[in-house]
Amino acid sequence: MKYFNRLVLIVSVIFFSACSFGKPSEGEAKDVLKKSLTRYDAKVLSFTKLNGKEYKIHGQDVYELQFSANIVYPKGVNTQCLRKNIGDVKVNGKVIGKNWMANEANCMFVSIVRDVGAKENIKGVVLFEKTDNGWIGKAYKKGLFGLDKI
């Protein structure tokens, strides 16, 4: 009986470990959004899955979860991605211009300003890629020109 109980335990662990590689859950998508919003000190008030679909891109398993979320900026936010001069561009010792760099990775003149306590409803997607160790997700908000990374 003792060995049977151990066998059941081992089989259960294997079964539930395999299940963790199913589709990402709504909770996992909400966690990805929360993590993405930390740089704006924003909080998720509500999160609703609108749709989800699986597909392959170049052999890579992908799961797209479309969402709607209400968020709040408890402290407000005024974050601007401004260029700054990081040095001269020289050719043959002659200065021909300035070398500019954004103060935030992958940022091109982004300005986000919200009042203290401002609330916002956003719609977007969390794109998950399947890896050997589970799903990895990134959140995107629907913007004027398509999807903007959050």
C-alpha positions as CSV (number, residue, x, y, z in Angstrom):
1,M,0.0,0.0,0.0
2,K,2.9,2.3,0.8
3,Y,4.4,1.9,-2.6
4,F,1.0,2.3,-4.3
5,N,0.5,5.7,-2.5
6,R,4.0,6.8,-3.7
7,L,3.2,5.7,-7.3
8,V,-0.1,7.7,-7.2
9,L,1.8,10.7,-5.9
10,I,4.5,10.5,-8.7
11,V,1.9,10.0,-11.4
12,S,-0.1,13.0,-10.1
13,V,2.9,15.2,-10.0
14,I,3.8,14.3,-13.6
15,F,0.2,14.8,-14.7
16,F,-0.2,18.2,-13.1
17,S,3.3,19.3,-14.3
18,A,2.3,18.5,-17.9
19,C,-0.9,20.4,-17.5
20,S,0.9,23.6,-16.6
21,F,2.1,23.7,-20.3
22,G,-1.5,24.1,-21.5
23,K,-2.8,27.5,-22.6
24,P,-1.8,30.5,-20.4
25,S,-4.5,31.5,-18.0
26,E,-6.3,34.8,-17.6
27,G,-4.5,35.2,-14.2
28,E,-1.1,34.7,-15.9
29,A,-2.0,37.4,-18.5
30,K,-3.1,39.8,-15.7
31,D,0.3,39.2,-14.0
32,V,2.1,40.1,-17.2
33,L,0.1,43.3,-17.5
34,K,0.8,44.2,-13.8
35,K,4.5,43.7,-14.3
36,S,4.5,45.8,-17.4
37,L,2.7,48.7,-15.6
38,T,5.1,48.8,-12.6
39,R,7.3,51.4,-14.4
40,Y,4.3,53.7,-14.5
41,D,3.4,52.9,-10.9
42,A,-0.1,51.9,-12.1
43,K,-2.4,49.3,-10.6
44,V,-4.8,47.0,-12.3
45,L,-8.3,47.4,-10.9
46,S,-10.0,44.9,-13.2
47,F,-9.0,42.5,-15.9
48,T,-11.2,40.7,-18.4
49,K,-10.2,38.2,-21.1
50,L,-12.1,39.1,-24.3
51,N,-10.7,36.4,-26.5
52,G,-7.8,34.0,-27.0
53,K,-6.3,32.1,-29.9
54,E,-3.4,29.8,-30.5
55,Y,-1.2,29.8,-33.6
56,K,2.3,29.1,-34.8
57,I,4.8,31.6,-36.2
58,H,7.8,30.1,-37.9
59,G,7.2,26.9,-35.9
60,Q,6.9,28.8,-32.6
61,D,3.8,28.1,-30.5
62,V,2.1,31.5,-29.7
63,Y,-1.0,32.3,-27.6
64,E,-2.7,35.7,-28.0
65,L,-4.9,36.7,-25.2
66,Q,-7.0,39.9,-25.9
67,F,-8.0,41.8,-22.8
68,S,-9.8,44.8,-21.4
69,A,-8.5,46.3,-18.2
70,N,-9.2,49.2,-15.9
71,I,-6.1,50.7,-14.4
72,V,-5.4,53.6,-11.9
73,Y,-2.4,55.8,-11.4
74,P,-2.4,56.3,-7.6
75,K,0.5,58.7,-7.6
76,G,0.0,60.1,-11.1
77,V,2.7,59.8,-13.7
78,N,4.8,62.1,-15.8
79,T,7.3,60.0,-17.7
80,Q,8.9,61.3,-20.8
81,C,11.4,59.6,-23.0
82,L,13.6,62.4,-24.1
83,R,16.8,62.2,-26.2
84,K,20.0,63.2,-24.6
85,N,23.4,63.9,-26.1
86,I,25.9,61.2,-25.3
87,G,28.8,62.6,-27.3
88,D,30.0,63.9,-30.6
89,V,30.0,62.0,-33.8
90,K,33.5,62.4,-35.4
91,V,34.9,61.5,-38.8
92,N,38.6,61.9,-39.2
93,G,38.7,63.8,-36.0
94,K,36.2,66.4,-37.2
95,V,32.8,66.8,-35.3
96,I,30.0,66.2,-37.8
97,G,27.1,65.9,-35.4
98,K,25.8,64.7,-32.0
99,N,25.1,61.1,-30.9
100,W,21.7,61.0,-29.3
101,M,20.2,58.2,-27.1
102,A,16.8,57.8,-25.6
103,N,16.7,57.5,-21.8
104,E,14.7,54.4,-22.0
105,A,15.1,51.2,-24.1
106,N,13.1,51.1,-27.3
107,C,11.7,54.5,-26.8
108,M,11.0,57.2,-29.3
109,F,9.7,60.5,-27.9
110,V,7.0,58.9,-25.7
111,S,5.3,61.1,-23.1
112,I,2.8,59.7,-20.7
113,V,1.1,62.1,-18.3
114,R,-1.7,61.2,-15.9
115,D,-3.1,63.0,-12.9
116,V,-3.0,61.6,-9.4
117,G,-5.7,59.0,-9.1
118,A,-6.5,59.0,-12.8
119,K,-8.3,55.9,-14.1
120,E,-8.1,54.5,-17.6
121,N,-9.7,51.7,-19.5
122,I,-7.2,50.0,-21.9
123,K,-7.6,47.2,-24.4
124,G,-4.8,45.2,-25.7
125,V,-3.2,41.8,-26.0
126,V,-0.7,39.7,-24.1
127,L,1.4,37.6,-26.5
128,F,2.7,34.4,-25.0
129,E,5.5,32.4,-26.5
130,K,5.9,28.7,-25.5
131,T,9.3,27.8,-24.2
132,D,10.8,24.6,-22.7
133,N,10.1,26.1,-19.3
134,G,6.5,27.3,-19.9
135,W,5.0,30.4,-21.4
136,I,6.6,33.9,-21.5
137,G,4.3,36.8,-22.1
138,K,4.6,40.5,-23.2
139,A,1.7,43.0,-22.9
140,Y,0.7,45.4,-25.6
141,K,-1.9,48.2,-25.6
142,K,-4.0,49.1,-28.6
143,G,-2.8,52.5,-29.8
144,L,-3.3,54.9,-32.6
145,F,-0.9,53.1,-34.9
146,G,-1.5,49.5,-33.8
147,L,-0.1,47.8,-30.8
148,D,2.3,49.7,-28.4
149,K,4.4,47.7,-25.9
150,I,3.4,48.5,-22.3
